[in-house]
Amino acid sequence: MKDVNSSETNDEAKPMGSCFRSMDKSELEALAISGIREHRRLIVADEAVYEEWTRASADPSVSSAVLETLQQEYAARQKKSESQQEELSQIIDALGYIPEVPLDGEE
């Protein structure tokens, strides 16, 4: 099991954002737009899993194994979203602004 503090230190030591800083602004903007759209999709999917877990928790006929599986799925999704959001943040930092991204269907 990793110590949380040592994990954070290792993550901070990685110059991930530096690879984005050397990219062209148009490439960064395309990455940012793609990342924002992916983030929106992850949020919708995460909410669906959370709602299912909440409904299952209120249903006494649902087994504890199913509840545990839903909880683990939600936790895994949250971890993935956190990682994706960190990368998106680095892209936006390198770009210097948040590009406008219309909601799906508004383009």
C-alpha positions as CSV (number, residue, x, y, z in Angstrom):
1,M,0.0,0.0,0.0
2,K,1.4,3.4,-1.0
3,D,1.6,6.3,1.4
4,V,-0.6,9.1,0.2
5,N,2.0,11.7,0.8
6,S,4.7,9.8,-1.1
7,S,2.3,9.3,-4.0
8,E,1.6,13.1,-4.1
9,T,5.3,13.8,-4.0
10,N,5.9,11.4,-6.9
11,D,3.1,13.0,-9.0
12,E,4.5,16.5,-8.3
13,A,8.0,15.4,-9.5
14,K,6.6,14.5,-12.9
15,P,6.9,17.4,-15.4
16,M,3.7,16.3,-17.2
17,G,2.6,19.9,-17.9
18,S,5.9,20.7,-19.5
19,C,5.1,18.4,-22.5
20,F,2.0,20.5,-23.1
21,R,4.0,23.8,-22.9
22,S,6.0,22.9,-26.0
23,M,2.9,22.4,-28.1
24,D,1.4,24.8,-30.6
25,K,-1.6,26.8,-29.4
26,S,-3.9,25.3,-32.0
27,E,-2.9,21.7,-30.9
28,L,-3.4,22.7,-27.2
29,E,-6.8,24.2,-28.0
30,A,-7.9,21.0,-29.8
31,L,-6.7,18.9,-26.8
32,A,-8.5,21.2,-24.4
33,I,-11.8,21.0,-26.3
34,S,-11.5,17.2,-26.5
35,G,-10.6,17.0,-22.8
36,I,-13.6,19.2,-21.8
37,R,-16.0,17.0,-23.9
38,E,-14.5,13.9,-22.3
39,H,-14.9,15.4,-18.9
40,R,-18.5,16.1,-19.6
41,R,-19.1,12.5,-20.7
42,L,-17.4,11.2,-17.6
43,I,-19.6,13.3,-15.4
44,V,-22.8,12.0,-17.0
45,A,-21.6,8.4,-16.8
46,D,-20.5,8.8,-13.2
47,E,-23.8,10.3,-12.2
48,A,-25.6,7.4,-13.8
49,V,-23.6,4.9,-11.7
50,Y,-24.1,7.0,-8.6
51,E,-27.8,7.1,-9.1
52,E,-27.9,3.3,-9.6
53,W,-25.9,2.8,-6.5
54,T,-28.2,5.2,-4.5
55,R,-31.3,3.4,-5.8
56,A,-29.8,0.0,-5.0
57,S,-28.9,1.1,-1.5
58,A,-32.5,2.0,-0.8
59,D,-33.8,-1.4,-2.0
60,P,-33.6,-4.0,0.7
61,S,-33.8,-6.8,-1.9
62,V,-30.4,-5.8,-3.4
63,S,-27.5,-7.9,-2.1
64,S,-24.6,-6.5,-0.3
65,A,-22.3,-7.9,-3.0
66,V,-24.2,-5.9,-5.7
67,L,-24.0,-2.7,-3.5
68,E,-20.3,-3.3,-3.0
69,T,-19.7,-3.7,-6.8
70,L,-21.6,-0.5,-7.5
71,Q,-19.6,1.3,-4.8
72,Q,-16.3,0.1,-6.2
73,E,-17.4,1.0,-9.8
74,Y,-18.3,4.5,-8.6
75,A,-15.0,4.9,-6.7
76,A,-13.0,3.7,-9.8
77,R,-14.9,6.2,-12.0
78,Q,-14.1,9.0,-9.6
79,K,-10.4,8.2,-9.6
80,K,-10.4,8.1,-13.5
81,S,-12.3,11.5,-13.5
82,E,-9.8,13.0,-11.1
83,S,-6.9,11.9,-13.3
84,Q,-8.5,13.2,-16.5
85,Q,-9.3,16.5,-14.8
86,E,-5.7,16.9,-13.7
87,E,-4.5,16.4,-17.2
88,L,-7.1,18.8,-18.6
89,S,-6.0,21.4,-16.0
90,Q,-2.4,21.1,-17.2
91,I,-3.5,21.5,-20.8
92,I,-5.6,24.6,-20.0
93,D,-2.7,26.0,-17.9
94,A,-0.4,25.6,-20.9
95,L,-3.0,27.1,-23.3
96,G,-3.6,30.1,-21.0
97,Y,-7.4,30.2,-21.3
98,I,-10.5,27.9,-21.3
99,P,-11.8,27.6,-24.8
100,E,-15.5,27.9,-25.4
101,V,-17.0,24.4,-25.9
102,P,-20.7,24.3,-26.8
103,L,-22.8,21.7,-25.2
104,D,-23.5,18.6,-27.3
105,G,-26.2,19.4,-29.8
106,E,-25.6,23.2,-29.7
107,E,-23.0,23.2,-32.5
